[in-house]
Amino acid sequence: MAEGATPLFATLEDNWRGEVRANELGSAPTAARERQPIRPNPPDEGRFLALDSDLDSPFLRAQKRVPVRRGPVTRKTANRLKQGCIAMAVLAATGLAALWIYHYAELAPRFRVESSQQIDVSGTHNVSRSQIVETFGADIGRNVFFIPVDDRKRQLERIPWVQSAAVMRLLPNQLSVAIEERKPLAFVQVGSRILLIDGDGVLLDLPASSRAKYSFPIIVGMAEAEPHSTRAARMKIYAELVHELDSGGARYSEDLSEVDLRDPEDVKITVADDDGAVLVHLGDSNFLEHYKTYISHIQGWRQQYHKVEAVDLRFDRQIIVQPETSTSASITASVPAAPRRTAKSSKPTHKPAARQIRSHGPSTTHSDRY
């Protein structure tokens, strides 16, 4: 290049010379590479190489999850705690309301039983109201909620005439007492007293009220000191006797004056009519059949023996008729036959004639077979 050339041309000239030199040095390897055959790469070789290169890369994503910092309470636990707090708040509010109501009911004068007029009694006929109200004597002036109704119920059922009782609170300040009384089935002679007795064998005093009227036979042979279970068993026999005699609408039980239940294997009845009283042995079963035998033959026996004291029907195909002796007949004539006893509330004035007859001396026994 001539002197005086500009620097720009000098620079271009140097670059050109450098490129020529580089082409000369690299022309031989390039020609050799052009002469070698070109082999195609396998289809997945590039991908495998890329994967391998990725595995070796220091910038790969970590295989384990990085723990994320969370709060001390999970959302589910927080919801449960919230629900628990709400429930506790509701319970606390309910408890406070109940406590307030309790104190109000305890102290409010409107819930206090001030007098016996606030005790309503129903179902009584032979038990006086005073007997019932006397049981609640300690409850006058007491809050109605604090009256022990179960204890009062048990106390009422200790009254002999009361079979069952129900005691209820009537707000704001009243009590309701419902009484179911015992039903007497017969008179009973205990020592020198005449009482009533029910189907459970409970002895009952004659009611003071004049409204009660009873027409029962008298059961003899019971003692006040004997166990209640013994009286109850005897009354079952009596109930069976009355049931059989009244079956079919016959109402034969109305003929009875006395019933002797001391021997359960030999139930003895006393039948009194205008011709006198007769003691009839019925045994322990077939009461109706035996009694029908008696009423069908009694007139014939009286025509034959004039007076009959006892008839024994306990044996099969055999009837034992016991006529009165002459001594007994003369004494009986001065004693009127005892009708069935009817009482209001007073004690009967005489004993049955049949019982007086049996207390006399020995008499002859006659036997007839049928």
BADO-340179 format. One record per residue (C-alpha): chain; x, y, z. Coordinates in steps of 0.001 Angstrom, whole numbers, plus 500000, padded with zeros to 6 digits. Layout:
N
chaine X Y Z
A X Y Z
...
! end
This chain:
370
chaine X Y Z
A 500000 500000 500000
A 501340 503401 499090
A 502480 505814 501639
A 499958 508308 502343
A 497090 505769 502550
A 494490 506456 505087
A 494324 504324 508253
A 490995 502908 507195
A 492465 501270 504165
A 495371 499967 506173
A 493033 498271 508596
A 491030 496598 505856
A 494151 495381 504262
A 495398 493766 507415
A 492023 491972 507970
A 492068 490628 504461
A 495558 489271 504817
A 494608 487584 508084
A 491639 485795 506540
A 493753 484533 503598
A 496291 483093 505987
A 493611 481374 508025
A 492052 479803 504962
A 495370 478442 503852
A 496066 476855 507254
A 492615 475278 507620
A 492040 474176 504049
A 493630 470753 504439
A 491551 469528 507438
A 488443 470917 505828
A 489112 469005 502626
A 489766 465819 504612
A 486499 466183 506456
A 484669 466705 503172
A 486109 463460 501816
A 484809 461354 504811
A 481320 459838 504437
A 478543 461418 506417
A 476792 458961 508829
A 473298 459778 510033
A 472825 460012 513754
A 470425 457588 515485
A 466978 459107 515923
A 467154 459279 519759
A 470862 459885 520108
A 470483 463584 520268
A 467733 463282 522877
A 469746 460920 525071
A 472689 463213 524827
A 470487 466122 525774
A 469184 464229 528800
A 472654 463241 529858
A 473819 466731 529459
A 470865 467883 531589
A 471719 465399 534350
A 475203 466690 534450
A 474023 470262 534496
A 474505 472006 537835
A 471297 473969 537288
A 468854 470980 537531
A 465718 471289 539788
A 466023 469564 543136
A 464386 466077 543446
A 463013 466559 547033
A 460290 469027 547879
A 461454 472008 549728
A 459464 472260 553007
A 457304 475334 553101
A 457019 477072 556393
A 453478 476906 557759
A 451603 478260 560745
A 451426 476366 564131
A 447676 475398 563616
A 446167 473904 560487
A 443002 475204 558969
A 441062 472040 559924
A 442214 472269 563524
A 441347 475944 563601
A 437795 475183 562430
A 437398 472551 565109
A 438629 474898 567792
A 436217 477522 566569
A 433280 475111 566735
A 434327 473979 570208
A 434465 477541 571461
A 430987 478229 570071
A 429597 475088 571748
A 431178 476026 575080
A 429737 479494 574831
A 426243 478086 574156
A 426540 475676 577101
A 427716 478432 579384
A 424803 480651 578365
A 422347 477780 578879
A 423800 477012 582306
A 423531 480613 583392
A 419928 480772 582186
A 419060 477546 584031
A 420714 478826 587202
A 418741 482034 587027
A 415472 480138 586479
A 416274 477835 589413
A 416850 480708 591803
A 413752 482457 590558
A 411588 479353 591047
A 413109 478795 594485
A 412534 482266 595839
A 409435 483491 594017
A 406408 483536 596368
A 404026 482613 593550
A 405292 479010 593674
A 404620 478549 597407
A 401784 476340 598728
A 400208 478655 601252
A 397297 476541 602566
A 395581 473147 602343
A 393010 474685 600001
A 395640 474474 597285
A 395676 470646 597563
A 393081 469054 595273
A 391968 465540 596340
A 389913 463198 594133
A 388769 459575 594217
A 388014 459360 597944
A 384838 457759 599312
A 385844 456055 602542
A 389021 458057 603222
A 388402 461518 604614
A 390042 464579 603129
A 391598 465362 606496
A 393535 462073 606364
A 394947 463002 602976
A 395779 466612 603846
A 397421 465530 607092
A 400078 463762 605023
A 401038 467137 603487
A 401136 469019 606786
A 404872 469682 606557
A 404522 471052 603010
A 402301 474015 603803
A 404359 477131 603117
A 406924 475220 601062
A 407882 475832 597457
A 405915 473487 595216
A 409090 472374 593435
A 410651 471153 596682
A 407751 468966 597858
A 408868 465283 597619
A 405894 463894 595718
A 407292 460330 595617
A 407624 460228 599410
A 404117 461606 599834
A 402786 458947 597470
A 404320 456179 599596
A 402933 457735 602772
A 399435 457894 601316
A 399576 454233 600292
A 400233 453284 603924
A 396672 454337 604755
A 394750 451019 604888
A 391896 452157 602650
A 394265 453552 599973
A 395300 450998 597367
A 397253 453422 595173
A 397868 457161 595005
A 399202 459665 592498
A 400620 463058 593487
A 401275 465749 590872
A 402406 469377 590925
A 400113 471917 589284
A 401907 475172 588581
A 402230 477653 589939
A 401343 476583 593509
A 398920 473636 593678
A 399042 469870 594277
A 396749 467251 592776
A 396157 463986 594670
A 394292 461102 592978
A 393303 458207 595256
A 392222 454684 594308
A 390563 453036 597278
A 390452 449358 598165
A 387288 447413 597431
A 386081 445303 600351
A 384751 441842 599549
A 383505 440602 602918
A 383198 441249 606615
A 385746 439494 608773
A 385545 438641 612449
A 388868 439314 614192
A 388574 438613 617884
A 385597 440588 619097
A 385723 443099 616235
A 383977 443100 612880
A 386105 444581 610087
A 386087 444654 606324
A 388623 442805 604176
A 389598 443199 600522
A 390879 440715 597964
A 394492 441196 599066
A 393713 440264 602658
A 394036 443831 603988
A 391910 444491 607071
A 389851 447681 606841
A 388037 449568 609573
A 384385 450257 608980
A 384221 453708 607369
A 382880 456531 609494
A 381025 457949 606514
A 377356 457000 606358
A 377464 456886 602554
A 379013 453398 602499
A 376618 450440 602651
A 377791 446845 602393
A 376006 443499 602287
A 378607 440774 602668
A 378949 437403 604387
A 381232 437183 607411
A 384545 435342 607160
A 385475 433638 610399
A 388683 432060 611603
A 391107 434916 610869
A 393438 436521 613384
A 394901 440013 613240
A 398343 438716 614236
A 398577 436166 611422
A 400811 437004 608424
A 399338 439056 605653
A 400307 436337 603162
A 398043 433853 605005
A 395056 436181 604780
A 395810 436856 601102
A 395844 433117 600323
A 392525 432624 602105
A 390958 435502 600222
A 391941 433861 596926
A 389935 430822 597989
A 387030 433080 598931
A 387156 434863 595553
A 387115 431505 593759
A 384137 430395 595877
A 382095 433516 595076
A 383048 433361 591399
A 381806 429778 591052
A 378596 430375 592990
A 377747 433407 590865
A 378735 431890 587512
A 375925 431684 584987
A 374015 434483 586718
A 372808 432256 589597
A 373961 434668 592354
A 374124 431881 594948
A 376695 433886 596915
A 373832 436023 598203
A 372692 433002 600264
A 375882 432936 602301
A 375860 434087 605898
A 379288 432909 607056
A 382368 431468 605371
A 384968 429501 607321
A 388344 429454 605538
A 390540 428037 608297
A 390960 424716 606481
A 391799 425302 602789
A 390845 421686 602019
A 387379 422091 603531
A 385633 425375 602802
A 382584 425622 605063
A 379701 427972 604437
A 376672 428788 606574
A 373398 429195 604723
A 370588 430848 606687
A 366944 430969 605633
A 363548 431039 607327
A 363886 427400 608430
A 367240 427912 610128
A 370943 427991 609439
A 372825 425032 607983
A 376567 424456 607916
A 377622 423067 604506
A 381016 421449 603872
A 382006 422153 600244
A 385541 420733 600185
A 388258 422444 598157
A 386796 422363 594633
A 383579 422044 592597
A 381872 424538 594874
A 378981 425221 592518
A 378253 421530 591886
A 378260 420748 595608
A 376030 423707 596432
A 373510 422746 593780
A 373327 419294 595383
A 372575 420960 598701
A 369767 423204 597447
A 368138 420364 595516
A 367891 418071 598621
A 367602 420401 601628
A 363800 420426 601658
A 363625 416634 601619
A 366138 416374 604450
A 364170 418841 606516
A 360977 416881 605999
A 362798 413772 607140
A 364764 415216 610053
A 362781 418424 610754
A 365963 420343 611567
A 369325 419967 609817
A 372476 421269 611448
A 375181 420350 608914
A 375635 418708 605542
A 378964 417287 604387
A 379367 417202 600577
A 383091 416511 600365
A 382854 412837 599436
A 382069 411296 596060
A 378626 409708 595805
A 378088 410205 599530
A 376362 412922 601521
A 376500 413096 605303
A 373495 414841 606850
A 373743 415847 610503
A 370333 416609 612043
A 369924 418619 615184
A 369437 416797 618501
A 366385 417513 620621
A 368458 419705 622919
A 369817 421700 620041
A 366392 422082 618515
A 364897 423479 621674
A 367699 426019 622021
A 367556 426970 618354
A 363880 427714 618595
A 364633 430555 620980
A 367289 432041 618706
A 366103 433629 615433
A 367894 432673 612257
A 370454 435209 611222
A 369884 436869 607870
A 372745 438033 605652
A 374427 440915 607369
A 373964 444404 606082
A 375913 447239 607637
A 376522 450864 607060
A 379271 451753 609429
A 378109 450148 612698
A 379026 446773 614186
A 376472 443927 613763
A 374425 443434 616910
A 374313 439607 616888
A 376253 436580 615728
A 374885 434222 613094
A 372467 431630 614409
A 374372 428868 612664
A 377487 429651 614671
A 375483 429461 617913
A 373994 426119 616902
A 377408 424570 616295
A 378481 425517 619802
A 375917 423174 621431
A 376364 419598 622546
A 376897 416518 620377
A 374330 415461 617839
A 373697 412356 615816
A 374987 411897 612276
A 373038 410315 609464
A 374451 409176 606155
A 372606 408871 602869
A 374066 407513 599634
A 373044 408576 596126
! end
